[in-house]
Amino acid sequence: MTLAARSRHFDLIVFDWDGTLFDSTALIARSIQAACGDVGTAVPSDRDASFVIGMGLKEALRHAAPEFPEARYSELADRYRHHYFAKQHEILMFDGALELLAALKERQHRLAVATGKSRRGLDEALQSKQLMGVFDATRTADETASKPDPQMLRELMAELGAAPERTLMIGDTTHDLQLAANAGAASVGVSYGAHDPVEFERCAPRHVAHSIADLHTWLNQHG
């Protein structure tokens, strides 16, 4: 075992995507609201539209548009994708996120993604040259159970050979933090994404980071 491996608290660090690494929460919320307007159902508030970020699309639509008939979810989902993909190219990673990932790779952590995005959406984002080869494994909501069901995280741990007590989940929503708790893993919340960090307390995260720099500092000391 290398010195870097011996000094690690966590072998596997799993990141949520939207609102954690990428500054995409506003676009997702606006796209949900626009889609609801397109199909003539009640437009959710900013808070309600942001709350569903991190869920699988079907679960998100059920919460954001509770009065809309489930038989027409495909129509609503199509309108959401129309609005989201039209602006997806404008989304950027949070400042310092790439440097953080590089530092974790240097320390020989295994890195993974557990996201409410679709496989298509995540793969398009991962096509960036800067992100190729960064993550050892990824899971999306359309290929396994949606957060906070622990299946997504359990699959990643099994694939990468990490024990729950050596796994850390980092995310910006209670869905992410509850996912970690349900899988027996530790978590860190970030306050700059979709959910009010006051809501994180019930999930008992190890830390709440208020910026990428804050997250980087905490991981240097405790990761």
C-alpha positions as CSV (number, residue, x, y, z in Angstrom):
1,M,0.0,0.0,0.0
2,T,1.4,3.4,-0.9
3,L,1.8,6.3,1.5
4,A,-1.0,8.2,-0.3
5,A,-3.3,5.2,0.2
6,R,-2.4,4.8,3.9
7,S,-3.2,8.5,4.5
8,R,-6.6,8.4,2.9
9,H,-9.8,8.3,4.9
10,F,-11.9,7.3,1.9
11,D,-10.9,5.1,-1.0
12,L,-13.9,6.1,-3.2
13,I,-15.3,9.6,-3.6
14,V,-18.6,9.9,-5.4
15,F,-19.8,13.2,-6.8
16,D,-23.3,14.3,-7.7
17,W,-23.1,16.3,-11.0
18,D,-25.6,19.2,-11.3
19,G,-25.1,21.8,-8.6
20,T,-22.1,20.0,-7.2
21,L,-19.5,20.1,-10.0
22,F,-21.5,21.9,-12.7
23,D,-23.3,25.3,-12.2
24,S,-26.5,24.0,-13.8
25,T,-29.2,24.2,-11.2
26,A,-30.7,27.5,-12.5
27,L,-31.0,26.1,-16.0
28,I,-32.6,22.9,-14.8
29,A,-35.2,24.8,-12.7
30,R,-36.0,27.2,-15.6
31,S,-36.3,24.2,-18.0
32,I,-38.8,22.5,-15.7
33,Q,-40.8,25.7,-15.3
34,A,-40.8,26.3,-19.1
35,A,-41.9,22.7,-19.8
36,C,-44.8,23.0,-17.4
37,G,-45.8,26.2,-19.1
38,D,-45.6,24.6,-22.5
39,V,-48.0,21.8,-21.6
40,G,-50.4,24.1,-19.7
41,T,-49.9,22.8,-16.1
42,A,-49.2,24.9,-13.1
43,V,-45.6,26.3,-13.2
44,P,-43.7,25.3,-10.0
45,S,-42.0,28.0,-7.9
46,D,-38.3,28.4,-8.0
47,R,-38.0,26.5,-4.8
48,D,-40.1,23.6,-5.9
49,A,-38.4,23.4,-9.3
50,S,-35.0,23.3,-7.6
51,F,-36.0,20.8,-5.0
52,V,-36.4,18.0,-7.6
53,I,-32.9,18.4,-8.9
54,G,-31.0,15.2,-8.4
55,M,-34.0,12.9,-8.8
56,G,-34.6,10.9,-11.9
57,L,-36.7,12.7,-14.5
58,K,-39.9,10.8,-13.9
59,E,-39.7,11.3,-10.2
60,A,-38.8,15.0,-10.7
61,L,-41.8,15.6,-12.9
62,R,-44.1,13.9,-10.5
63,H,-43.0,16.3,-7.7
64,A,-42.8,19.4,-9.8
65,A,-46.1,18.9,-11.6
66,P,-48.3,16.9,-9.3
67,E,-51.5,17.7,-11.1
68,F,-50.2,16.7,-14.5
69,P,-51.5,13.3,-15.7
70,E,-48.8,10.6,-15.6
71,A,-49.9,9.3,-18.9
72,R,-48.6,12.5,-20.5
73,Y,-45.2,12.5,-18.7
74,S,-43.4,11.8,-22.0
75,E,-44.8,15.0,-23.4
76,L,-43.6,17.0,-20.4
77,A,-40.2,15.3,-20.4
78,D,-39.8,16.1,-24.1
79,R,-40.5,19.8,-23.5
80,Y,-38.0,19.7,-20.6
81,R,-35.3,18.2,-22.8
82,H,-36.0,20.8,-25.5
83,H,-35.4,23.7,-23.1
84,Y,-32.4,22.1,-21.3
85,F,-30.4,20.9,-24.3
86,A,-30.9,24.2,-26.1
87,K,-28.9,25.9,-23.4
88,Q,-26.7,23.0,-22.1
89,H,-23.6,24.3,-23.9
90,E,-23.7,27.4,-21.7
91,I,-23.1,25.3,-18.5
92,L,-19.7,25.5,-16.9
93,M,-18.0,23.7,-14.1
94,F,-17.6,25.6,-10.9
95,D,-14.3,27.4,-10.6
96,G,-11.7,25.1,-9.1
97,A,-13.7,21.9,-9.7
98,L,-11.2,20.5,-12.3
99,E,-8.3,21.2,-10.1
100,L,-10.0,19.5,-7.2
101,L,-10.6,16.4,-9.2
102,A,-7.0,16.3,-10.4
103,A,-5.7,16.6,-6.8
104,L,-7.9,13.7,-5.7
105,K,-6.7,11.6,-8.6
106,E,-3.1,12.5,-7.6
107,R,-3.9,11.1,-4.1
108,Q,-5.1,7.9,-5.8
109,H,-8.7,8.2,-4.8
110,R,-11.2,6.3,-7.0
111,L,-13.7,8.8,-8.4
112,A,-17.2,8.2,-9.5
113,V,-20.4,10.0,-10.4
114,A,-23.9,9.3,-9.1
115,T,-26.4,11.6,-10.9
116,G,-30.0,12.2,-11.6
117,K,-29.1,13.0,-15.2
118,S,-29.8,10.6,-18.0
119,R,-27.0,8.5,-19.5
120,R,-27.3,10.6,-22.7
121,G,-27.0,13.8,-20.8
122,L,-24.0,12.7,-18.7
123,D,-22.2,11.1,-21.6
124,E,-22.5,14.4,-23.6
125,A,-21.0,16.3,-20.6
126,L,-18.2,13.8,-20.2
127,Q,-17.1,14.2,-23.8
128,S,-15.1,17.2,-22.8
129,K,-11.3,16.5,-23.2
130,Q,-10.8,17.8,-19.7
131,L,-13.0,15.2,-18.2
132,M,-12.1,12.1,-20.2
133,G,-10.6,9.5,-17.9
134,V,-11.2,11.4,-14.7
135,F,-14.0,9.1,-13.4
136,D,-13.6,5.4,-12.7
137,A,-17.3,4.7,-12.9
138,T,-20.6,6.5,-13.3
139,R,-24.3,5.8,-12.7
140,T,-27.3,7.7,-14.0
141,A,-31.0,7.7,-12.9
142,D,-32.2,6.0,-16.1
143,E,-30.1,2.9,-15.6
144,T,-30.6,2.2,-11.9
145,A,-32.9,3.2,-9.0
146,S,-33.2,6.9,-8.5
147,K,-31.9,8.8,-5.4
148,P,-32.2,8.4,-2.5
149,D,-32.6,4.7,-3.1
150,P,-29.1,3.2,-2.2
151,Q,-28.8,1.0,-5.3
152,M,-26.9,3.6,-7.3
153,L,-24.2,4.0,-4.7
154,R,-24.1,0.3,-3.9
155,E,-23.5,-0.5,-7.5
156,L,-20.6,1.9,-7.7
157,M,-19.0,0.6,-4.5
158,A,-19.3,-3.0,-5.8
159,E,-17.8,-2.1,-9.2
160,L,-14.9,-0.3,-7.6
161,G,-14.3,-2.6,-4.7
162,A,-15.0,0.0,-2.0
163,A,-16.5,-0.6,1.4
164,P,-19.3,1.7,2.6
165,E,-17.1,3.0,5.5
166,R,-14.4,4.0,3.0
167,T,-16.8,5.7,0.6
168,L,-17.8,9.4,0.6
169,M,-20.7,10.9,-1.3
170,I,-20.6,14.7,-2.1
171,G,-23.8,16.5,-3.3
172,D,-25.9,19.6,-3.2
173,T,-29.3,18.1,-2.3
174,T,-30.8,16.1,0.5
175,H,-31.4,13.3,-2.1
176,D,-27.6,12.9,-2.4
177,L,-27.0,12.9,1.3
178,Q,-29.8,10.6,2.1
179,L,-28.5,8.3,-0.7
180,A,-25.2,8.1,1.2
181,A,-27.0,7.4,4.6
182,N,-29.1,4.7,3.0
183,A,-26.0,3.0,1.6
184,G,-24.0,3.2,4.8
185,A,-21.6,5.8,3.4
186,A,-20.4,9.2,4.7
187,S,-21.4,12.4,3.0
188,V,-20.5,16.0,2.5
189,G,-23.0,18.6,1.4
190,V,-22.3,21.7,-0.7
191,S,-24.4,24.8,0.0
192,Y,-24.0,26.5,-3.4
193,G,-26.4,24.2,-5.3
194,A,-30.1,23.4,-5.4
195,H,-31.1,22.8,-1.7
196,D,-31.0,25.0,1.3
197,P,-28.2,23.7,3.5
198,V,-30.4,24.0,6.6
199,E,-32.2,20.9,5.2
200,F,-28.9,18.9,5.3
201,E,-28.8,18.5,9.1
202,R,-31.2,15.6,9.2
203,C,-28.8,13.7,6.9
204,A,-25.8,14.2,9.2
205,P,-23.1,15.1,6.7
206,R,-19.5,15.2,7.8
207,H,-19.2,18.8,6.5
208,V,-21.1,21.4,4.5
209,A,-18.8,23.2,2.1
210,H,-19.7,26.7,1.0
211,S,-17.4,26.7,-2.1
212,I,-15.2,24.5,-4.2
213,A,-12.2,26.0,-2.3
214,D,-13.8,25.1,1.0
215,L,-14.5,21.5,-0.2
216,H,-10.9,21.2,-1.4
217,T,-9.6,22.3,1.9
218,W,-11.8,19.8,3.8
219,L,-10.9,16.9,1.5
220,N,-7.2,17.7,2.0
221,Q,-7.6,17.3,5.7
222,H,-10.3,14.6,6.0
223,G,-10.6,12.9,2.6
